[in-house]
Structures are given as C-alpha cells and as structure tokens.
C-alpha cells in the first residue's frame, strides 16, 4: 500500500510540476532561429540596421551566433556607437560555447587591454553570462557533422523550458 501511495504521489508531482513550467512552442523556437539567420545574413550583406534588429532580440535569449555577430556590431561601431566593453561582453558570453574562433578572437582582444580594462571586461562578461549565458537561457552546444562534406560545425540549441538538457561538451582540448 505504501509503495502504491508513493508511486501515485510521484506521478502527480511530476504531472503538476511539468504543467506549471511554461514551454516554448516549436513555432516560437523556429521563429527565433529564423530571426537569428536573417540577422546573420543581414550582417554579411552589410545591412547593419536590419542585423541589429534581429540579433538584439535573439542574443539575450542565449543564441550564441547572435551574441557573436552582435559583438562585432559593437566592436566595430556598425549601426551602433562603437563600444569595446559592450562588444567584449557579448563576445565573452558567446565564447562560453567553446567555439575555437570565438575563443581566439576574445583572447586576442582581451590580451591587448590593460589591467583596468580587463577588470571592467571581466565584470561585464560575468554579468552577461549570468543573464544571457547557456545555463540561464537553457542552451546546449555541441559539434555536429554537416552534410556529406563531413565538416564539423558548432550547433547550439535553445532547449524548451522543462526539457532535460544534454551534458555540455568541452571543446577546449
């Protein structure tokens, strides 16, 4: 009897907790990926206002490519006032994906700063990771093979709230 009661209690707890957690619809997630893609395409086409419009919406939601491209807009002053601290903050949160290109760029810029600048960057990056990082925004990144070319690319997925995350992979080997 005790086991039956315990099993029923567990079942209802799981059902009730899952019902209370808001879930993103597939259409919402798809729209975010589409917006990120349009933002990156606009950036490559040098349509920086359009790029900013898309990327500034998806970057705070943890989309790593959006964060990376948004960093460039700030670092280069494209459509926005040039702001190295803001650019480094976005680049710092993007690099938590472990992508080598992001890490290399961040480290190269960071090493050129004096200690006071490094302290300011460290503080801002820590703040941005707490707000827009993988853990906070429920994002998972890993390397995947693309098509027949067997080329490996970084793919980051926005995981709907309430869905179990896969363990993070470390690419810094």
C-alpha positions in Angstrom: 0.0 0.0 0.0 2.8 2.4 0.9 4.5 1.7 -2.5 1.3 2.4 -4.4 0.8 5.7 -2.5 4.4 6.7 -3.1 4.2 5.9 -6.8 0.9 7.9 -7.1 2.5 10.8 -5.2 5.5 10.8 -7.5 3.3 10.6 -10.6 1.1 13.6 -9.6 4.1 15.6 -8.5 5.7 15.2 -11.9 2.5 16.0 -13.8 1.7 19.0 -11.7 5.3 20.4 -11.8 5.5 20.0 -15.6 2.2 21.7 -16.1 3.4 24.7 -14.1 6.5 25.1 -16.2 5.9 27.2 -19.4 7.1 25.5 -22.5 8.2 27.2 -25.8 6.2 26.1 -28.8 8.1 24.7 -31.8 6.8 27.6 -33.8 8.3 30.1 -31.3 11.7 28.4 -31.4 11.6 28.2 -35.2 10.8 31.9 -35.4 13.8 32.7 -33.2 16.1 30.6 -35.3 14.8 32.3 -38.4 15.4 35.7 -36.9 18.9 34.8 -36.0 19.6 33.5 -39.5 18.1 36.7 -41.0 20.3 38.8 -38.7 23.5 36.9 -39.7 22.5 37.2 -43.4 21.9 41.0 -43.0 25.2 41.4 -41.2 27.1 39.6 -44.1 25.2 41.8 -46.6 26.3 44.9 -44.6 22.7 45.8 -43.7 23.7 46.6 -40.1 20.4 48.2 -39.0 18.5 45.1 -40.0 21.2 42.8 -38.5 20.9 44.7 -35.2 17.1 44.5 -35.2 17.3 40.7 -35.4 20.4 40.0 -33.4 19.5 42.2 -30.4 16.3 40.2 -30.0 17.9 36.7 -30.2 21.3 37.4 -28.4 19.7 38.0 -25.0 17.9 34.6 -25.4 21.2 32.8 -25.4 21.7 32.3 -29.2 25.5 32.1 -29.5 25.8 33.1 -33.1 23.6 36.1 -32.4 25.8 37.1 -29.5 28.9 36.7 -31.7 27.6 38.9 -34.5 26.2 41.4 -32.1 29.6 41.7 -30.5 31.0 42.6 -33.9 28.4 45.4 -34.3 29.6 46.9 -31.0 33.3 46.3 -31.5 33.3 47.9 -35.0 30.6 50.5 -34.4 28.4 49.2 -37.1 24.9 50.8 -36.8 25.6 51.4 -33.1 28.1 53.6 -31.3 31.5 51.7 -31.0 31.6 50.2 -27.5 34.5 47.9 -26.8 33.1 47.0 -23.3 29.7 46.0 -24.7 31.3 44.2 -27.6 33.6 42.2 -25.3 30.7 41.4 -23.0 28.7 39.9 -25.9 31.8 38.1 -27.2 32.5 36.8 -23.7 29.1 35.3 -23.3 29.3 33.9 -26.9 32.6 32.2 -26.3 31.1 30.0 -23.5 30.0 27.8 -26.4 33.6 26.7 -26.6 33.9 27.5 -30.3 37.6 28.0 -31.1 37.2 31.0 -33.4 35.2 32.8 -30.7 37.8 31.9 -28.0 40.7 33.0 -30.2 39.1 36.4 -31.0 38.2 37.0 -27.4 41.6 36.1 -26.1 43.4 38.2 -28.7 41.3 41.3 -27.9 41.4 40.7 -24.2 45.2 40.4 -24.0 45.6 43.8 -25.7 43.8 45.5 -22.7 45.4 47.0 -19.7 44.5 45.6 -16.2 41.8 48.2 -15.5 40.1 47.4 -18.9 40.4 43.7 -18.2 38.8 44.1 -14.8 35.9 46.0 -16.4 35.5 43.3 -19.1 35.6 40.5 -16.6 32.9 42.2 -14.5 30.6 42.8 -17.6 31.2 39.3 -19.0 30.3 37.7 -15.7 27.1 39.8 -15.6 26.2 38.9 -19.1 26.8 35.2 -18.6 24.5 35.3 -15.5 21.8 36.9 -17.7 22.3 35.6 -21.2 24.5 32.5 -20.8 23.9 28.9 -21.7 22.7 27.8 -18.3 20.4 30.8 -17.7 18.9 30.6 -21.2 18.8 26.8 -21.4 21.1 26.5 -24.4 23.1 23.4 -25.3 26.0 23.5 -27.8 28.0 20.7 -29.5 29.9 19.9 -32.7 27.9 18.2 -35.4 28.8 16.9 -38.9 27.3 18.9 -41.7 26.0 17.0 -44.7 28.2 14.8 -47.0 31.2 17.1 -46.5 31.7 15.7 -43.0 32.7 19.2 -41.9 32.1 19.7 -38.2 30.3 22.8 -37.1 29.2 24.3 -33.8 25.4 23.9 -33.3 23.7 25.5 -30.3 20.1 24.5 -29.5 17.6 26.5 -27.4 16.1 23.9 -25.2 12.4 24.4 -24.3 11.9 25.0 -20.6 11.1 21.8 -18.8 13.0 19.6 -21.2 16.1 17.8 -19.9 19.4 19.3 -21.1 22.2 17.1 -22.5 25.5 17.4 -20.7 27.7 20.2 -22.0 30.7 19.3 -24.1 34.1 21.0 -23.7 35.8 21.8 -27.0 38.9 23.3 -25.4 41.1 20.3 -25.8 
